[in-house]
Amino acid sequence: MDGPLKLVKKKKDIFKKKKKTKKEINPDIPKERRTDAEKRHDDMQMKRKMERIEKMAEKSYRDRVKDFNEKLERAPEHNDMPKVGPG
């Protein structure tokens, strides 16, 4: 075709690999991508988690059951509650 329109497309090499330059990275050193705030947050979470574990480890199962039963004994029954209000 010799007209002003070119209907034939040129083939592009779709699968042509581009050359990428790789930076030399030492694989022994892991790259840290967290911010300072994220690090502090993770540290506090770990600290609180350890405190909870230590608190749970202080009492045995038998002691926890005993404390729970004492708490239930101190609590009033649901039908012993006085009515409040008109009625």
N, C-alpha and C positions, 0 to 999 in steps of 0.2 A: 504494500500500500504506500502510495506516495503522497497522501493527503496530509493535512495539518494534524490529524489525530493519529496518535500511535497507539494501536490497540494491543500490540504485542508487548508483554511485560518481560523485562529481563529477569532471568533466573538469579536469585540470590542464594548464596551458599548458606543455608539455614544451619547446617551442622558444623560450620566452621568454628573451631575452638579459638577463643581469644586467649592470648598469652597474658597470664596474670603473674605479677611479681609477688613472691611470697617473702614476707619478712622472716628473718631468722629468729625463731623463738626458742628459748631454752625450755624444753619440756619438763625439766625437773622442778621449775618454779610455777605453781599454779597462779593464774591471774585472778586477782580479787576484784569482783565487779560490784560489791556492795558498798553503799555509802556509809559514812560514819554513824549516821542516825540508825541505819539498819543494823549495824554491828552492835550498837548500844542496846537496841531493842531486843535483839537475839540474846545478848548477854543477860538482860533483865529477865527475859522469859526463862532462860535456863536456871537462873538464880532462884526464881520463884518456884519453879518445878522441883528443884532440889529441896527447898524449904518444905514444900508440901509432902514430899517423899519422906523427909526426916520426921515430920510431924506424924505421919501415918505410922512410921516404924517405931515411934515411942511407945505406943499402946499395943498390947496384944489383942487378938480377936475377942478373947474372953473379957478383957477390960472394957472394950468398946460395947459389947453386949450388956455388960453390967451397968455401964453409964446410961445406955439407951433405956434399959428397964427402969432405972431410977428416975429418969426424965419422964417416962410414961406414968409412973406412980404419982409424981408431983402434979401432973396435968389433970385438970378436972374432966370428968366424963362429959360427953356431949349432951346428955340429958340432964345434967346437974346445972347447966347454965341458966341463970335467971332471965326471964323475958324482959326486954327493954322496950318501952314504948307502950302505946295504948293497945289493949287487947287482952 
